[in-house]
């Protein structure tokens, strides 16, 4: 069995799976149940100087057919006070002294406020400080969250303020809602950040109710832009993790769209040492950790890896800028005899490709290799995996 432990900025994790700062880390009781289930670490719900009062309701799912594929939230920071969180943290650390527990803290660009929060958390034994400069809803109107994280200079200032008083690692949580995440990551790095975490939720509007024609989630007939999470944001998160890993070299805790152990491996291959999960836990519970640990172990054994280190960052050298992409090798589509003649590929190729496929329903389709431009659309839509891309 492989060793799943991870060293992250001086902290030892028994495994790389963390609970993100979110509703699943709302209280000490919840975090302790998660640790009992096997989670390697956790980040508290974001803590501010003033306890929040939340909207009701504040969550809205996005469905594709019957499948739930994403969720918008308009939830704010914790409903507990700083003093209450000090007791909560003391409670967790007494029960699980060996599990890294990070405090997520948030404020406006006011030096003494950030330092007050940092010192209050350190006083009760927190293992790291995660600076939430990335929440996309509610908080920016108060000069908090993404209001800071969308400005590289402000982000750097906040990091420098906290570093003046910090006695534990400072992790900066970055927002994807920027044109250039690297410049913000670099500002955090230049001002002393010990590690980075990314991404927070993506700013979005989940939809409109077609009966009432009001935006969702509807609260008294109105709505607002919120934080979108779930499987659909994973490609954005992977891009952000890869970009900041290549640019900074700092330890990275990756999050955004993680739902399976396979997702975790992808994040680690792009430079993350730990991964954080929220939405999947809200939908399925803390118990998902058991299967993820088992199957990650099996994967590592099958790959011949004794630990996670060979995975971390292994895919980064193969990410290049578009002008460096090769025009060779060239490929074309090929179909095998498992094709059942459903003709989905014909429609897709005709209306979205190069009109290279013909056939009769119920029979193996015919692909014209000269017309095929190698785009891969037919292989993508084939429900049986009967079409593959092969060298010309």
N, C-alpha and C positions, 0 to 999 in steps of 0.2 A: 504494500500500500504506500502510495506517495505521501510525502510530507507537504501538507497544505499551508504550513505556517509562512508568514510574510513579515519582513522587517520594513517598517514604513516610518521614515523620519525619526528613528530611535525608538519606535513603539513596536512591540512584538504582538502580532495577530496570530491566533491559532488557525485561522483560515481567512481568505480575503473578502468574505461577504460581510458587508456592513448594512445596517439600516440607515437610510438617508434621513436628514432632518425633515420631519413630516408628521402627519397624524399618528403613524405607528410608534413614534417616540414621544408621545404626548405627556407621559408620566413615568415615574420610576417603576411602578407596578407593571406597566406594559414593557418597558425595556428589560426588566428582569425576566419576564416570561419569554421574551425573544432570546435572551442569553441562555435560558434553560433549554430552549429548543435547539440551540447550537450556533447562533449567529456569532461571528468573530468580533464584531464591534458595532458601535452605534453613534449617531450624532443626535443630540437633543433637538426637540422642536426649537425653532429660532426664538431666542430670548431677547426681549427689549426692556427698556427701563419702565415702560408702561404696559400693563397687561392688555391684551386685545379683547374686543367684543366682536364676534363673527356674525356674518350674514347667515340667514337661514331660509332656504337651503343654500349650499355653496359648492355642490359638486354636480357635474353633468357629464354623462357618458357620451361617447361617439360610437355608433354602431355601423357595421357593414353587414347588412342583412341582420341575422340574429347574433352575429359575433361582435363582442365589445372590443374595440381596437384602440380606444384612447379615452381620456378624461380631462375635462377642464375643472380647475378649482379656483375659487376666489377667497380662499382661506388666508387669514393673516398670521401674525406671530402667535406665540403661546398665550393662553388665557391665564397662566400662572405668573405671579410676581417673581422678581429676582430672588427675594428671600425664600419663597416657596421652592424655587428651583435649586437653591443651595441645599435645602433639606432633601430634595429628590435625588440630587447627585450624590450626596453623602450616603443615602440609602442604597443606591445602586453600587457604589464603590465598596461599601461594606459587604455586600452580598457577592460581588464579582470583582475583586480587586485586580484580577489578571486580565480582564477584558477592557480594551481601550474604549473610553467614552469621551467623545468630543462635545464641547459646548458650542452650539451655533449662536452667534451673537449678532445683533443688528442695531444700527442707529443712523442718525443723520450725520453729516460731516462735522461733528463736534468732538474735538480731541478728548476732552475730559470725560465725555459720555462713553466713548469706546474704551477708554482706560478704566473707567469705573466698572464696566461690565466685565472686562478681561480680568481684573483683579478679584472681583466677586466670585468668578468661576474658579480661578486658580486657588483661592483660599480654601475651597472644599475638595481639592484633589482632582480636578478635571485633567485629562491626559493631553488634550490639544484644544485649541480655539479655532473654530471654523468661522471665518468672517463672511456673513451673508451680505454680499454687495450685488445680489443678482435676482432677488424676487421681482417678477415683472408686473405685479398687480397690487393695488392698494397702497403699498409702501412707497413707490416712487413719488406719489403726490405729496408725501411727507418729507421728501428729500432723502429717502432711505432706499435700500435694495438696489434695483437696477439704475436708479438715479445716479448712484455712485459708480456701479460697475460698468456703465456705458461710457464712462469718462476715465481714460487712463490716468490722468493727473490726479483726480480725486481718489481713485483706487490706490495709487501709490501713497498718497498722504495718509489714508486710513491705515494702511499696512504699517507705515513708519510710526504712527501714533501707538498702535498696539505693540509693536516691537520694542518700544521704549520701556514697557512695563512687563512684557511677557516673560514667563519662566518656563513655558511649555511651547511645543511647536505651533506655529501660526499657519493655518491652511486657508487659502483664499478661494471662495466658491464663485466661479465665473459664470457670467450670463452668455447664452448663445445669441441674444438679441442685440447683436452688434455687427458692424460691417467687418471688423478685423479683430478677432479675439486675441491674436498673437500680441498686438500692441498693448492690450490690457494685461495679459499674462506677463509680458516683459516688464511693465511698470511695477506689478506686484513683486516680481523677482528682484528687480533692481532696488526695491525698498525693503528687502529682507525677508520676504515670504519663505517659509520653510518647505511648503508644499502647496499644491493646487488641487482643487476639485472642480469638476465640470461634467455635465451641464446642469443648470437649474432649468425650470420649465420654460417652454417656448410660448411667447405671448400670442394669444389667439382668441377667437370667438367661435364657440363650438357649433353654433347653428341657430336656426330660426324655427320655432314651432309653427307648422303649416296650418293649424287650426286657428290659433289666436294671432298668428303673424307677429309674435313678439320674440325677441332674442332670448337665448337660453344661456345659463339657468335664469329663469324668470323669478325675480324677487320683487313683489309688489308691482308687476307689470313691466319692469325695466331690468336691464342687465348691464354688464360691463365686460371689458376685455379681461381675460384671466390667464392662468398658467396651464398650458396644455402638456400632458404627460402620457406615458404609455408606449407601447411598442413602436408606434409610428415615428417617434422622435429619435430612435436609435441611430439612423444614418447621420443625423445632425450631430449627435453626441460623439459618435466615432470620429467624425471629421474634426471636431474640436479637440478631442483627446490627442489625436495624431498631430495636429498642428502645434499644440503647446508642448507636446513631448519633444518634437523635433526642434522647437525653438528655445526651450528653457533648460531641459535636463533635470528639472525638479521632479520629486516624487509626485505622482498623480493618483487621485482617487476618482475613478470614472463612474459616471451615472448618467441615466437618461435612456429609458426604454428597455432596461434589462428585465428579462422575464424568465430566462433559462440559464443553465450552466454554459450552454454554447455561447450565449451573449457575453457572459463573463470572460470566456476564453478570448473572444474577439477583442474586448476592451483591453485585456492584458497584452495581447499580441501587438496592440497599437500603443503600448506604453504605460497603461495603468497598473499599479501594484495592488491596489484594493479596488473593490467595486461597491457601489451603494445602490440599494433597491428600495423603492417606495410603493409605486402603483401596484405592482404584482402582489405585494404583501397586503395592501388594502383590499384587493380583490380575492385573494386566496388564503391569506393568513400566514403567521410566522412559520407554520409547518412545512412550507415549501423548501426550507433550508435543507431538510434531511435528504431529499432526492437530489438536490443540486450538489451537495457534498459527495454523495455516493457516486453520482455519474461523472463528476469532475475527477474523482479518484480513478474511476475506470478508464477515463480518457487518457489521463497521464500514464497509467500503467500500460495501456495499449500503445502509446507513443514512445514508451521506454524512458519517460522522464521520472526522475526520483523526487523532484520538487517542482515548484512553479517558476523558478528562476529562468530556465531556458525559454519560457513563453514570453516573458515581459519585454516588450519592444521588438520582438523578432520580426514583425511584419513591416516595421518602419522603413528599413532601407529600400523596400520595394515600392514606396510611395514617391512618385516624382511629379514634377510640374508637367502640365499638358504638353508643352513643346518638346519634352523629352520622351514622350510616349512613342513606341516603335510602330512603324507601318507594317512590319513583318513580325510574326508569320500571318499569312492570309488564310481565312477559313471559309467554309461553306456549310450549309445544313445537310444532314444525312438522316434518313429515316430507316428504322429497322422493322422487322416483321411483327413486333408487338403492337404496331399501330392498328387501331380498331376502326379507322375511317370516320372519326367523329366530325372531321372537317373544320374544327376550330382554327387550325393553322392556316387553312385556305382563306378563311375570312380575314384573319389578322394580316396575313401577307398581302392580300389584295387591297385592303383598306388602310394598312399602316406600314407596308413594306414595299416589295418590288415585284409582286404578281408572279412569283416563281413557283407556286405550288398548285397542282391540279389534282383531281381525284373524284371518285364516286363514293358516296356514303356507304360505309361498311367494308370498304377495301383499303389497302395500304395506299397512301397518297404518293404522288410522284413529284419530286423536287428537281427543277431545272437548275443544275449547277451553274450554268452560264448566266442566268438571270439573278441568281441568289447573290446578295451583296454582303452576306455574313453578319447581318445585324444581330441575330439571335432571338428575334421576336417569336418565331415559331417554336423554338425550343422552350421559351418562357411560358407560352400558353398551353403547350401539350400536357394534358392531364396524366398521361401514362409515362412520360419520360422517354418516349419513343424516338424523339428527335434530338440529335446531338450535333455539336459543331466539330467538324473534322478539318484537317489540313487540306488545302486545294492540291 
